[in-house]
Every structure is written in C-alpha cells, then in structure tokens.
Amino acid sequence: MNSPTMDGSSIGQARTDAAGEVTCEGGELPPPAPSPTPRKLDRGWLCQWRREILATLAPEAPQHHASLPAPGCQFSQPGEFEDGEEALPLPRSPAEPVIIRQLARHPLVAPDLITFYEAISEVSLPDVWNGYFVLPAAQVLQQLSTHGAVRTGERQLAVVFGNDGGGILFALAPDGRVYRSTTASRQHGFEPEPVAEDLTEFLERVREMVRRYSVGAVGPHPDPGGP
C-alpha cells in the first residue's frame, strides 16, 4: 500500500497522435476541456461525489482502505444509503470548526476549499492506483503556518491541499485553479499551467480515476491531475 510520502517520481505527459486525437502516455486520462470560468462548489454536490466514490469502491472492500469522513453530509431521505450507518453524519471534532474558520480567514485560501472541508474532512485513497489524498484542514493550516504558500508556474501563490502516493503535490490558487508540483517537493516549483480550472473539475477527475480502478483498467495508473 502506498502512503502519502513526500518522495516519488513525476508522471507522464499528454500528446496528440497523427489523427489529431489526444492520448496520454502511461495510460493516463487526457485532460478535459477547461471550464470558461471556475465553478462554485456546492455541499450537496460534494456529498453526492463522496457517495459515488464509496459506492464504486464497495465491491473491492475490504481490499481497499478508502476513507472519506464527511461530518457535513447529512442524508435525511429514506433509502439514500443501504448502509444504515450512513444515515447520520459523523461526529465532528470540536476543534475542526475552529480550524476551518481560521483557514477561511487566510487571504490565500480559495472559498471552494472551505466549502469542501465543511462537508468532507479529508480524502484518503491509498490503495487506488498510486494513492491520492486531500489533507485534513488542520494539516493545511499547519503547513501554511510553518512553510507558507507555494509559488505556481505563473508565479502566483497557492495553498497545498493534497498529494499523491508518490509525493506529487496539488495546490489551489486563490482564483480556484489547481496546480501540480513538478517533483515531490515544495521547493522545486509547480507546472506553469493549471491541471484543473477549479476544484470541481479536479474532483471529477478523481472520481473518474476511481471508476477506472474499480473496473480493472490495465496499464500504469491514470492521473487526476493530468496532463
């Protein structure tokens, strides 16, 4: 099982074949067309996103160790979940709302990241391909306090919010765009172009990655952070 370490290798690149079709080396997903404007995240959408990922991975249990605690997701409609334990929200740590409020006051933190944490505490998918993680709010705040923000390829500041199992970092800029580090390090820079126009697009690609994993797609793992 891969763990969210800070060491690892970079990932393949997209290319265009002779017919003009976009393909990806290493079996990766081609990047979708960019959104014209960032989309605002919605808590209901996030809770549905979580539900779909858990339902997709359910046939693999207990082989996988997915964890998506969601104290902000409350499902009141009968039959929304087959598992009765999903009918009520998970208890939230007393410190978590305080941490989320502190994070929300930081000038570099995009509003969508706050919306995410109001619904879902963290994402841990260590057994899906190389492993993918969205850090808990407390860890994001601690890293901001200790290391500060990172600079993207466009030289704007961004906040690290996640990583893959090889240590490649994902950072969210104040305008909502997602960037990926070039190596498993905060100091070695980030790719010049965003890998997703907003957090919604990034999470959609994570969901597609999980779907491909569940159906046994062959070849090297895809990358939700593309290209």
Secondary structure as UniProt FT lines:
FT   STRAND          14..16
FT   TURN            18..19
FT   STRAND          22..24
FT   HELIX           25..27
FT   HELIX           43..57
FT   HELIX           58..60
FT   TURN            61..62
FT   TURN            71..72
FT   TURN            78..79
FT   HELIX           84..87
FT   HELIX           95..104
FT   TURN            107..108
FT   HELIX           111..119
FT   STRAND          123..125
FT   TURN            126..127
FT   TURN            129..130
FT   STRAND          132..134
FT   HELIX           137..147
FT   STRAND          150..151
FT   TURN            153..154
FT   STRAND          157..164
FT   TURN            165..166
FT   STRAND          169..172
FT   TURN            174..175
FT   STRAND          178..181
FT   TURN            187..188
FT   HELIX           199..214
FT   TURN            215..216
FT   TURN            224..225
//
